[in-house]
């Protein structure tokens, strides 16, 4: 049996060498066989096949039955892939957690913590990253919302709220991006947190724990957002974040706003 290049690569990603991959693929057809038959079917040299099969047994891809001759039986692919999938996922989650600790501890140490971000996809990605780091509070102003963003935003904010993060959001009911309408209020009308809909300016603002901020803006064509012109500014300058947080608090608590849009 000949597998696609992608399937062969998947087995290599699971830790198999070329000969081990060939032997395992051959055994999925043979089901159970001795080393000689596997060597012929897999095109693995006789001088190497026993070591290759021993490695497959140790890695959990093949079972060995004692006797003369030794019989090797394939472990069903769905069992092998599920086990490897879980192992890879757990390993990646652990690595992500460890690296995030390093990354987040070093961001404030950068001499000039201001970065420009070009492109709305990168800006939305950074927005979700910031939200994922929230521990106490999130202030969000969504005058600039992109297609698909409200649903993604709602899902990530709900995760933050489950961690005890206080979320307050002030957003436009809808906006046009290029030729597409983004109905934020329709999508997020049942969002279980403090959210107010108001025709705010065409900017995006995310403030995390009052010490990290993302602000984005763009050019317009009439009342339509030109997505390709979007620019984001991400920073952790405490003075700057404090100033913007104060302005947000003022807007949120203004009597006019509360009277006009309860």
Backbone as CSV, one residue per row, in Angstrom:
resi,resn,N_x,N_y,N_z,CA_x,CA_y,CA_z,C_x,C_y,C_z
1,UNK,0.842,-1.206,0.000,0.000,0.000,0.000,0.873,1.251,0.000
2,UNK,0.526,2.208,-0.847,1.281,3.457,-0.920,0.478,4.573,-0.271
3,UNK,1.062,5.243,0.721,0.402,6.357,1.386,0.792,7.668,0.732
4,UNK,-0.050,8.669,0.940,0.281,10.001,0.436,1.472,10.562,1.213
5,UNK,2.104,11.550,0.632,3.242,12.196,1.281,2.825,12.804,2.616
6,UNK,1.600,13.361,2.663,1.122,13.985,3.897,0.955,12.959,5.015
7,UNK,0.449,11.771,4.672,0.267,10.730,5.685,1.603,10.215,6.192
8,UNK,2.556,10.068,5.272,3.895,9.645,5.680,4.529,10.679,6.600
9,UNK,4.310,11.949,6.281,4.870,13.027,7.102,4.232,13.026,8.484
10,UNK,2.933,12.703,8.561,2.250,12.643,9.856,2.892,11.597,10.755
11,UNK,3.242,10.442,10.188,3.888,9.391,10.982,5.273,9.827,11.443
12,UNK,5.962,10.579,10.607,7.281,11.085,11.018,7.133,12.101,12.146
13,UNK,6.085,12.923,12.072,5.833,13.883,13.145,5.526,13.170,14.461
14,UNK,5.034,11.947,14.365,4.722,11.157,15.558,5.949,10.423,16.083
15,UNK,7.098,10.665,15.460,8.351,10.148,16.000,8.929,8.938,15.304
16,UNK,8.412,8.580,14.130,8.922,7.415,13.428,10.000,7.792,12.417
17,UNK,10.997,6.934,12.291,12.003,7.089,11.242,11.429,6.581,9.927
18,UNK,12.186,6.743,8.854,11.705,6.277,7.549,11.451,4.769,7.550
19,UNK,12.397,3.985,8.059,12.220,2.531,8.092,11.064,2.138,9.009
20,UNK,10.925,2.814,10.138,9.827,2.519,11.056,8.486,2.844,10.408
21,UNK,8.448,3.931,9.676,7.226,4.302,8.961,6.869,3.234,7.930
22,UNK,7.867,2.799,7.157,7.626,1.771,6.144,7.130,0.475,6.770
23,UNK,7.724,0.092,7.905,7.330,-1.153,8.563,5.918,-1.056,9.134
24,UNK,5.584,0.074,9.737,4.241,0.224,10.309,3.179,0.232,9.221
25,UNK,3.445,0.938,8.122,2.497,0.973,7.012,2.292,-0.437,6.452
26,UNK,3.388,-1.185,6.313,3.272,-2.554,5.807,2.435,-3.415,6.751
27,UNK,2.632,-3.243,8.049,1.892,-4.048,9.025,0.401,-3.716,9.063
28,UNK,0.026,-2.502,8.682,-1.409,-2.182,8.633,-2.112,-3.017,7.571
29,UNK,-1.348,-3.502,6.602,-1.917,-4.406,5.597,-1.779,-5.866,6.014
30,UNK,-0.639,-6.213,6.598,-0.409,-7.601,7.017,-1.154,-7.952,8.298
31,UNK,-1.403,-6.945,9.136,-2.037,-7.082,10.452,-1.113,-7.787,11.437
32,UNK,-0.657,-8.986,11.093,0.231,-9.739,11.969,1.173,-10.557,11.098
33,UNK,2.483,-10.500,11.419,3.449,-11.204,10.574,4.772,-11.349,11.293
34,UNK,5.626,-12.209,10.750,6.968,-12.333,11.305,7.897,-11.316,10.662
35,UNK,9.120,-11.229,11.165,10.046,-10.198,10.713,10.407,-10.348,9.242
36,UNK,10.538,-11.604,8.780,10.906,-11.829,7.380,9.842,-11.284,6.438
37,UNK,8.585,-11.585,6.728,7.497,-11.108,5.872,7.389,-9.580,5.910
38,UNK,7.606,-9.027,7.090,7.535,-7.557,7.217,8.674,-6.916,6.448
39,UNK,9.865,-7.506,6.520,11.018,-6.982,5.797,10.739,-6.919,4.306
40,UNK,10.146,-7.967,3.765,9.848,-8.009,2.331,8.746,-7.017,1.961
41,UNK,7.703,-6.971,2.781,6.564,-6.095,2.466,6.915,-4.619,2.609
42,UNK,7.788,-4.320,3.573,8.117,-2.919,3.865,9.358,-2.434,3.144
43,UNK,10.063,-3.364,2.483,11.329,-3.012,1.823,12.338,-2.468,2.824
44,UNK,12.386,-3.145,3.990,13.354,-2.802,5.036,14.404,-3.913,5.053
45,UNK,15.693,-3.602,5.001,16.736,-4.635,4.978,16.605,-5.610,6.141
46,UNK,16.868,-6.908,5.879,16.791,-7.927,6.911,17.703,-7.598,8.091
47,UNK,18.846,-6.977,7.806,19.807,-6.654,8.862,19.291,-5.585,9.822
48,UNK,18.254,-4.856,9.410,17.741,-3.759,10.238,16.337,-4.008,10.766
49,UNK,15.638,-4.987,10.199,14.215,-5.088,10.483,13.917,-5.397,11.947
50,UNK,14.734,-6.236,12.624,14.460,-6.547,14.024,14.589,-5.314,14.920
51,UNK,15.598,-4.495,14.661,15.760,-3.278,15.455,14.616,-2.308,15.182
52,UNK,14.214,-2.230,13.915,13.098,-1.345,13.541,11.821,-1.786,14.254
53,UNK,11.557,-3.090,14.257,10.351,-3.594,14.904,10.417,-3.434,16.421
54,UNK,11.611,-3.620,16.982,11.789,-3.404,18.421,11.457,-1.951,18.783
55,UNK,11.908,-1.014,17.935,11.618,0.398,18.172,10.116,0.667,18.106
56,UNK,9.437,0.028,17.148,7.991,0.220,17.019,7.243,-0.329,18.227
57,UNK,7.741,-1.428,18.782,7.135,-1.980,19.998,7.305,-0.993,21.151
58,UNK,8.519,-0.447,21.301,8.790,0.489,22.394,7.980,1.780,22.250
59,UNK,7.723,2.192,21.018,6.976,3.433,20.781,5.463,3.220,20.798
60,UNK,5.031,1.956,20.947,3.608,1.680,21.074,2.845,1.583,19.777
61,UNK,3.547,1.263,18.689,2.887,1.118,17.392,2.639,-0.350,17.031
62,UNK,3.366,-1.249,17.689,3.320,-2.676,17.362,3.371,-3.485,18.650
63,UNK,2.680,-4.628,18.658,2.740,-5.559,19.777,3.558,-6.781,19.368
64,UNK,4.270,-7.358,20.339,5.117,-8.522,20.088,4.555,-9.753,20.793
65,UNK,4.435,-10.844,20.036,4.019,-12.125,20.609,5.220,-13.053,20.646
66,UNK,5.559,-13.523,21.845,6.722,-14.400,22.004,6.470,-15.765,21.362
67,UNK,7.510,-16.350,20.849,7.421,-17.665,20.222,8.449,-17.778,19.121
68,UNK,8.371,-18.811,18.374,9.284,-19.003,17.254,8.472,-19.265,15.993
69,UNK,8.543,-18.386,15.024,9.266,-17.113,15.064,8.481,-16.074,15.863
70,UNK,9.147,-14.950,16.177,8.465,-13.839,16.826,7.405,-13.276,15.878
71,UNK,6.241,-12.984,16.428,5.151,-12.437,15.623,4.866,-11.004,16.070
72,UNK,4.768,-10.121,15.104,4.509,-8.707,15.369,3.114,-8.359,14.849
73,UNK,2.325,-7.711,15.698,0.945,-7.366,15.350,0.769,-5.856,15.425
74,UNK,0.149,-5.299,14.414,-0.039,-3.850,14.366,-1.073,-3.410,15.397
75,UNK,-0.813,-2.293,16.069,-1.814,-1.659,16.932,-2.681,-0.781,16.037
76,UNK,-4.005,-0.881,16.127,-4.886,-0.137,15.215,-4.519,1.353,15.121
77,UNK,-4.508,1.886,13.898,-4.125,3.299,13.711,-4.911,4.279,14.559
78,UNK,-6.234,4.030,14.756,-7.001,5.009,15.524,-6.511,5.092,16.969
79,UNK,-6.040,3.974,17.532,-5.493,4.004,18.892,-4.160,4.750,18.924
80,UNK,-3.325,4.452,17.927,-2.008,5.089,17.861,-2.135,6.593,17.680
81,UNK,-2.994,6.992,16.758,-3.130,8.421,16.470,-3.768,9.166,17.634
82,UNK,-4.750,8.559,18.302,-5.380,9.228,19.438,-4.372,9.444,20.565
83,UNK,-3.579,8.420,20.853,-2.562,8.545,21.899,-1.524,9.611,21.532
84,UNK,-1.077,9.580,20.285,-0.070,10.563,19.856,-0.654,11.964,19.834
85,UNK,-1.924,12.064,19.406,-2.575,13.373,19.367,-2.654,13.973,20.773
86,UNK,-3.044,13.161,21.741,-3.134,13.642,23.125,-1.760,14.043,23.658
87,UNK,-0.756,13.235,23.343,0.602,13.535,23.806,1.112,14.836,23.206
88,UNK,0.906,14.991,21.896,1.373,16.210,21.220,0.646,17.431,21.770
89,UNK,-0.684,17.308,21.967,-1.453,18.438,22.485,-0.997,18.818,23.885
90,UNK,-0.830,17.832,24.757,-0.397,18.117,26.124,0.994,18.728,26.159
91,UNK,1.872,18.205,25.310,3.232,18.742,25.253,3.232,20.179,24.767
92,UNK,2.434,20.462,23.740,2.370,21.825,23.198,1.745,22.789,24.198
93,UNK,0.703,22.344,24.917,0.068,23.213,25.905,1.035,23.551,27.034
94,UNK,1.813,22.563,27.457,2.803,22.814,28.503,3.870,23.790,28.016
95,UNK,4.355,23.564,26.781,5.374,24.459,26.229,4.831,25.872,26.059
96,UNK,3.572,25.978,25.605,2.949,27.291,25.427,2.851,28.023,26.764
97,UNK,2.432,27.301,27.802,2.285,27.925,29.116,3.633,28.422,29.642
98,UNK,4.662,27.598,29.497,5.989,27.979,29.991,6.540,29.183,29.221
99,UNK,6.397,29.148,27.899,6.928,30.245,27.086,6.134,31.531,27.294
100,UNK,4.811,31.401,27.528,4.015,32.595,27.795,4.447,33.280,29.085
101,UNK,4.824,32.488,30.091,5.309,33.067,31.345,6.574,33.890,31.087
102,UNK,7.479,33.321,30.296,8.711,34.038,29.953,8.384,35.286,29.150
103,UNK,7.539,35.131,28.139,7.181,36.235,27.247,6.531,37.391,28.008
104,UNK,5.535,37.060,28.834,4.819,38.106,29.550,5.682,38.773,30.602
105,UNK,6.627,38.042,31.180,7.502,38.648,32.192,8.524,39.590,31.562
106,UNK,8.818,39.378,30.276,9.840,40.183,29.620,9.287,41.390,28.876
107,UNK,8.002,41.370,28.508,7.438,42.502,27.765,7.674,43.837,28.487
108,UNK,7.386,43.908,29.807,7.593,45.202,30.480,9.060,45.631,30.546
109,UNK,10.011,44.694,30.307,11.421,45.033,30.404,11.973,45.635,29.121
110,UNK,11.176,45.565,28.042,11.644,46.122,26.768,11.734,47.636,26.897
111,UNK,12.862,48.256,26.512,13.070,49.691,26.718,11.974,50.580,26.159
112,UNK,11.452,50.269,24.980,10.416,51.111,24.380,9.237,50.232,23.972
113,UNK,8.347,49.909,24.935,7.290,48.939,24.663,6.135,49.506,23.828
114,UNK,6.437,49.937,22.616,5.407,50.376,21.678,5.670,49.702,20.350
115,UNK,4.635,49.068,19.807,4.776,48.395,18.529,3.642,48.808,17.603
116,UNK,3.962,48.962,16.312,2.954,49.197,15.287,2.555,47.854,14.677
117,UNK,1.256,47.679,14.450,0.741,46.455,13.852,-0.056,46.840,12.610
118,UNK,0.291,46.266,11.476,-0.392,46.577,10.223,-1.262,45.401,9.798
119,UNK,-2.490,45.695,9.395,-3.391,44.661,8.915,-4.404,44.245,9.965
120,UNK,-5.674,44.207,9.576,-6.724,43.945,10.563,-6.662,42.532,11.133
121,UNK,-6.188,41.550,10.366,-6.109,40.186,10.896,-5.097,40.097,12.038
122,UNK,-3.948,40.757,11.867,-2.932,40.754,12.921,-3.422,41.531,14.144
123,UNK,-4.184,42.586,13.897,-4.703,43.389,15.003,-5.712,42.591,15.826
124,UNK,-6.617,41.894,15.146,-7.598,41.065,15.861,-6.893,39.949,16.623
125,UNK,-5.869,39.364,16.031,-5.109,38.311,16.704,-4.453,38.848,17.967
126,UNK,-3.866,40.048,17.881,-3.245,40.658,19.063,-4.307,41.000,20.102
127,UNK,-5.459,41.443,19.667,-6.559,41.755,20.579,-6.935,40.531,21.405
128,UNK,-7.084,39.385,20.753,-7.459,38.164,21.466,-6.332,37.706,22.401
129,UNK,-5.100,37.932,21.988,-3.960,37.580,22.839,-3.981,38.404,24.126
130,UNK,-4.236,39.702,23.990,-4.295,40.580,25.158,-5.424,40.150,26.094
131,UNK,-6.579,39.853,25.515,-7.723,39.416,26.313,-7.391,38.144,27.089
132,UNK,-6.659,37.237,26.465,-6.324,35.964,27.122,-5.424,36.167,28.331
133,UNK,-4.705,37.306,28.402,-3.800,37.565,29.521,-4.472,38.311,30.671
134,UNK,-5.714,38.726,30.483,-6.382,39.542,31.500,-6.551,38.774,32.806
135,UNK,-6.293,39.466,33.911,-6.447,38.862,35.234,-7.491,39.592,36.078
136,UNK,-7.679,40.894,35.829,-8.600,41.674,36.657,-9.663,42.405,35.851
137,UNK,-9.256,43.139,34.799,-10.225,43.967,34.094,-9.913,44.099,32.611
138,UNK,-10.982,44.353,31.850,-10.870,44.638,30.429,-11.821,45.776,30.079
139,UNK,-11.278,46.828,29.476,-12.082,47.910,28.925,-11.967,47.811,27.405
140,UNK,-13.102,47.792,26.715,-13.072,47.643,25.265,-13.983,48.675,24.623
141,UNK,-13.467,49.361,23.603,-14.263,50.252,22.786,-14.213,49.724,21.352
142,UNK,-15.375,49.396,20.806,-15.405,48.762,19.495,-16.076,49.592,18.434
143,UNK,-15.500,50.733,18.112,-16.019,51.512,16.990,-15.515,50.977,15.671
144,UNK,-14.559,50.091,15.751,-13.918,49.491,14.581,-13.981,47.975,14.761
145,UNK,-14.928,47.349,14.086,-15.132,45.910,14.223,-15.093,45.266,12.839
146,UNK,-14.433,44.128,12.740,-14.248,43.473,11.452,-15.129,42.234,11.331
147,UNK,-15.421,41.791,10.108,-16.252,40.594,9.925,-15.699,39.399,10.701
148,UNK,-16.577,38.727,11.417,-16.180,37.570,12.211,-15.644,37.917,13.584
149,UNK,-15.306,39.189,13.799,-14.703,39.572,15.083,-15.678,39.527,16.254
150,UNK,-16.924,40.001,16.127,-17.816,39.991,17.300,-17.990,38.610,17.928
151,UNK,-18.171,37.567,17.109,-18.337,36.225,17.652,-17.072,35.746,18.338
152,UNK,-15.930,36.023,17.706,-14.649,35.645,18.287,-14.413,36.403,19.589
153,UNK,-14.754,37.669,19.585,-14.596,38.511,20.766,-15.468,38.011,21.909
154,UNK,-16.709,37.691,21.599,-17.627,37.209,22.632,-17.108,35.923,23.272
155,UNK,-16.632,34.990,22.449,-16.133,33.709,22.974,-14.942,33.920,23.897
156,UNK,-14.016,34.806,23.512,-12.828,35.040,24.324,-13.134,35.840,25.579
157,UNK,-14.090,36.761,25.490,-14.477,37.524,26.676,-15.190,36.641,27.695
158,UNK,-15.977,35.695,27.212,-16.653,34.783,28.134,-15.630,33.918,28.881
159,UNK,-14.551,33.526,28.203,-13.484,32.781,28.872,-12.838,33.644,29.949
160,UNK,-12.606,34.927,29.628,-12.006,35.835,30.603,-12.909,36.009,31.818
161,UNK,-14.214,36.131,31.581,-15.159,36.311,32.680,-15.190,35.103,33.607
162,UNK,-15.012,33.906,33.044,-14.982,32.695,33.870,-13.789,32.697,34.812
163,UNK,-12.751,33.473,34.463,-11.574,33.605,35.321,-11.743,34.733,36.335
164,UNK,-12.902,35.395,36.313,-13.152,36.472,37.262,-12.782,37.848,36.765
165,UNK,-12.539,37.993,35.476,-12.162,39.286,34.913,-13.412,40.155,34.753
166,UNK,-13.332,41.401,35.186,-14.423,42.357,35.020,-14.354,42.938,33.609
167,UNK,-15.401,42.720,32.825,-15.415,43.149,31.424,-16.436,44.258,31.224
168,UNK,-15.985,45.364,30.633,-16.890,46.438,30.243,-16.607,46.781,28.786
169,UNK,-17.675,46.880,28.006,-17.503,47.094,26.571,-18.464,48.162,26.069
170,UNK,-17.913,49.082,25.324,-18.676,50.149,24.674,-18.436,49.996,23.176
171,UNK,-19.490,49.694,22.417,-19.275,49.384,21.008,-20.390,49.925,20.126
172,UNK,-20.038,50.166,18.884,-21.023,50.612,17.908,-21.994,49.481,17.603
173,UNK,-23.282,49.791,17.365,-24.244,48.723,17.057,-23.885,47.954,15.790
174,UNK,-23.342,48.666,14.798,-22.927,48.016,13.556,-21.999,48.958,12.803
175,UNK,-21.249,48.400,11.876,-20.397,49.227,11.028,-20.176,48.503,9.705
176,UNK,-19.761,49.284,8.702,-19.477,48.709,7.395,-17.974,48.649,7.197
177,UNK,-17.480,47.472,6.846,-16.068,47.272,6.554,-15.963,46.873,5.089
178,UNK,-15.323,47.729,4.302,-15.295,47.541,2.847,-16.752,47.443,2.366
179,UNK,-17.186,46.297,1.894,-18.568,46.156,1.418,-19.393,45.232,2.310
180,UNK,-18.906,44.982,3.525,-19.570,44.024,4.418,-20.043,44.724,5.690
181,UNK,-21.296,44.491,6.078,-21.811,45.037,7.330,-21.488,44.088,8.479
182,UNK,-21.024,44.655,9.586,-20.725,43.876,10.781,-21.772,44.227,11.845
183,UNK,-22.775,43.365,12.076,-23.870,43.668,13.012,-23.504,43.294,14.447
184,UNK,-22.656,44.061,15.071,-22.139,43.722,16.402,-23.250,43.568,17.434
185,UNK,-24.214,44.505,17.451,-25.276,44.438,18.456,-26.126,43.187,18.286
186,UNK,-26.428,42.825,17.063,-27.238,41.631,16.811,-26.528,40.378,17.318
187,UNK,-25.202,40.332,17.153,-24.437,39.153,17.552,-24.226,39.103,19.060
188,UNK,-23.998,40.299,19.671,-23.603,40.327,21.076,-24.695,40.849,22.004
189,UNK,-25.931,40.901,21.525,-27.004,41.499,22.332,-27.260,40.741,23.634
190,UNK,-26.965,39.465,23.670,-27.198,38.672,24.879,-25.910,38.403,25.646
191,UNK,-24.871,39.169,25.355,-23.591,38.974,26.038,-23.760,39.223,27.531
192,UNK,-23.364,38.271,28.383,-23.646,38.359,29.827,-22.653,39.233,30.598
193,UNK,-22.510,40.479,30.207,-21.628,41.392,30.929,-22.061,42.815,30.643
194,UNK,-21.326,43.767,31.206,-21.640,45.170,30.974,-21.229,45.551,29.558
195,UNK,-22.221,45.796,28.716,-21.954,46.198,27.348,-22.960,47.277,26.953
196,UNK,-22.490,48.343,26.357,-23.347,49.438,25.920,-23.091,49.682,24.436
197,UNK,-24.187,49.854,23.695,-24.094,50.098,22.262,-24.296,51.581,21.993
198,UNK,-23.351,52.156,21.282,-23.327,53.603,21.071,-22.487,53.869,19.817
199,UNK,-22.870,54.823,18.982,-22.095,55.116,17.766,-20.761,55.791,18.086
200,UNK,-19.848,55.025,18.644,-18.537,55.558,19.017,-17.692,55.787,17.767
201,UNK,-16.595,56.562,17.878,-15.742,56.829,16.712,-15.156,55.537,16.133
202,UNK,-14.652,55.652,14.909,-14.103,54.485,14.215,-12.707,54.146,14.734
203,UNK,-12.661,53.701,15.981,-11.409,53.236,16.570,-11.676,51.974,17.371
204,UNK,-10.622,51.232,17.624,-10.694,50.067,18.491,-9.766,50.324,19.670
205,UNK,-10.249,50.009,20.864,-9.449,50.205,22.064,-9.628,49.011,22.987
206,UNK,-8.539,48.444,23.434,-8.565,47.350,24.412,-7.555,47.694,25.501
207,UNK,-8.017,47.768,26.743,-7.142,48.044,27.882,-7.237,46.868,28.849
208,UNK,-6.101,46.237,29.105,-6.057,45.068,29.991,-5.436,45.428,31.329
209,UNK,-6.177,45.165,32.407,-5.672,45.334,33.773,-5.042,46.706,34.002
210,UNK,-5.427,47.663,33.184,-4.933,49.042,33.274,-3.416,49.147,33.135
211,UNK,-2.792,48.174,32.444,-1.341,48.279,32.225,-0.898,47.808,30.846
212,UNK,-1.861,47.478,29.973,-1.525,47.119,28.591,-2.659,47.587,27.700
213,UNK,-2.311,48.110,26.518,-3.347,48.699,25.681,-3.074,48.468,24.205
214,UNK,-4.156,48.279,23.463,-4.123,48.229,22.005,-5.125,49.241,21.489
215,UNK,-4.691,50.088,20.580,-5.593,51.034,19.928,-5.384,50.922,18.426
216,UNK,-6.476,50.905,17.677,-6.387,50.751,16.227,-7.300,51.761,15.548
217,UNK,-6.893,52.191,14.368,-7.681,53.145,13.594,-7.431,52.905,12.119
218,UNK,-8.204,53.590,11.264,-8.095,53.334,9.829,-8.611,54.528,9.047
219,UNK,-8.428,54.476,7.737,-9.016,55.470,6.845,-10.437,55.055,6.496
220,UNK,-11.231,56.047,6.101,-12.629,55.794,5.775,-12.939,56.222,4.351
221,UNK,-13.981,55.623,3.805,-14.566,56.069,2.552,-16.028,56.330,2.850
222,UNK,-16.357,57.594,3.142,-17.682,57.895,3.655,-17.802,57.329,5.047
223,UNK,-18.763,56.431,5.252,-18.913,55.755,6.547,-18.453,54.308,6.493
224,UNK,-17.630,53.989,5.513,-17.142,52.633,5.351,-15.665,52.548,5.732
225,UNK,-15.353,51.540,6.526,-13.977,51.313,6.956,-13.197,50.653,5.825
226,UNK,-12.012,51.182,5.542,-11.124,50.576,4.548,-10.156,49.666,5.300
227,UNK,-10.440,48.373,5.304,-9.712,47.450,6.167,-8.214,47.420,5.883
228,UNK,-7.825,47.607,4.615,-6.403,47.504,4.273,-5.585,48.656,4.831
229,UNK,-6.242,49.703,5.325,-5.518,50.860,5.878,-5.382,50.785,7.395
230,UNK,-5.891,49.722,8.017,-5.923,49.645,9.478,-4.517,49.560,10.072
231,UNK,-4.294,50.343,11.116,-3.030,50.342,11.842,-3.328,50.222,13.335
232,UNK,-2.565,49.404,14.024,-2.725,49.258,15.462,-1.479,49.713,16.205
233,UNK,-1.676,50.222,17.405,-0.573,50.598,18.293,-0.747,49.822,19.590
234,UNK,0.243,49.032,19.911,0.219,48.193,21.115,1.301,48.686,22.050
235,UNK,0.960,48.951,23.294,1.970,49.478,24.211,1.655,49.132,25.661
236,UNK,2.684,49.299,26.485,2.556,49.089,27.927,3.140,50.269,28.711
237,UNK,3.178,51.445,28.123,3.595,52.628,28.864,2.522,52.955,29.890
238,UNK,2.852,52.846,31.174,1.866,52.982,32.228,1.161,54.333,32.186
239,UNK,1.927,55.407,31.944,1.330,56.739,31.932,0.295,56.864,30.816
240,UNK,0.638,56.333,29.645,-0.261,56.393,28.496,-1.527,55.585,28.766
241,UNK,-1.342,54.368,29.317,-2.477,53.510,29.603,-3.363,54.140,30.673
242,UNK,-2.757,54.738,31.685,-3.532,55.395,32.742,-4.394,56.519,32.168
243,UNK,-3.825,57.309,31.262,-4.557,58.427,30.663,-5.762,57.931,29.872
244,UNK,-5.542,56.929,29.026,-6.634,56.394,28.215,-7.686,55.725,29.094
245,UNK,-7.246,55.033,30.151,-8.198,54.400,31.068,-9.084,55.450,31.730
246,UNK,-8.490,56.592,32.091,-9.271,57.668,32.697,-10.302,58.233,31.747
247,UNK,-9.918,58.394,30.470,-10.863,58.887,29.466,-12.001,57.894,29.273
248,UNK,-11.656,56.609,29.238,-12.682,55.577,29.066,-13.659,55.618,30.246
249,UNK,-13.136,55.734,31.456,-14.001,55.800,32.641,-14.957,56.980,32.545
250,UNK,-14.457,58.132,32.072,-15.291,59.326,31.950,-16.412,59.095,30.946
251,UNK,-16.056,58.531,29.782,-17.064,58.277,28.760,-18.102,57.283,29.272
252,UNK,-17.629,56.238,29.938,-18.532,55.195,30.423,-19.538,55.750,31.434
253,UNK,-19.099,56.643,32.288,-19.927,57.136,33.390,-20.637,58.453,33.102
254,UNK,-20.453,59.036,31.905,-21.053,60.333,31.620,-22.574,60.262,31.711
255,UNK,-23.209,61.299,32.285,-24.658,61.318,32.451,-25.378,61.282,31.112
256,UNK,-24.818,61.979,30.114,-25.474,61.998,28.806,-25.574,60.595,28.233
257,UNK,-24.481,59.895,28.351,-24.458,58.530,27.799,-25.475,57.644,28.494
258,UNK,-25.505,57.705,29.819,-26.409,56.844,30.575,-27.868,57.187,30.327
259,UNK,-28.168,58.467,30.094,-29.540,58.871,29.843,-29.990,58.489,28.451
260,UNK,-29.091,58.658,27.486,-29.461,58.409,26.100,-29.514,56.930,25.769
261,UNK,-28.622,56.176,26.413,-28.524,54.755,26.099,-28.411,53.962,27.405
262,UNK,-29.518,53.718,28.091,-29.495,53.026,29.393,-29.004,51.600,29.249
